[in-house]
């Protein structure tokens, strides 16, 4: 998979490396801040814990 991406990205190796790192960072950002929270809220709901007054 990575070799296929490396062949598709145009330019010399340092441009390919820069584009690859930016794409990787974008994927990590989307997963951490959008995909994982959605999965946790949708499929692994945690009960709301409240402390009642005595």
N, C-alpha and C positions, 0 to 999 in steps of 0.2 A: 504494500500500500504506500509506504513512504517513498519507495523507489519510483512508483508511478507518479506521485506528486512532484518529486524532484525532476522528473523528465518533462512534466507539463509546464512547470514554472519557467518563464523565459528569462534569459539573461545569463551573465557570468555567475560563478558559484557564490560570490558574496551577496549578490542581489537575491539569488535563490534562497540563501540562508536567511537573509533579512525577511523576505516575504514569508518563508516557512515559519519563522519565529513569531511573526505578527499573527499569522493564521492560527497557530497553536495557542497563543495567548488569548485570541478572541474566542476560540472554542472553550478554553478553560474558564474564561469570564462568564460566558453564557451558561455553562453548566453549573458553576458555583452560585451565581446570583439569580438565575431564572429557572433552570431545569430542576435542580435538586430541591430547592424550597417548594416548588409546585408538587413534586413527587411526595415529599414528606407531608405536605398538607392534604393531599388527595388520598393517599394510600395508607399512611401511617399517622392517623390522627391521634394526638395525645389528649387526654382529658384535661379540661380546665380545672386547675386546683385553686380553690378559694378558701380563705380562712374566714370562718363565720364568727360573729360576735357572740360571746358567752354571756 
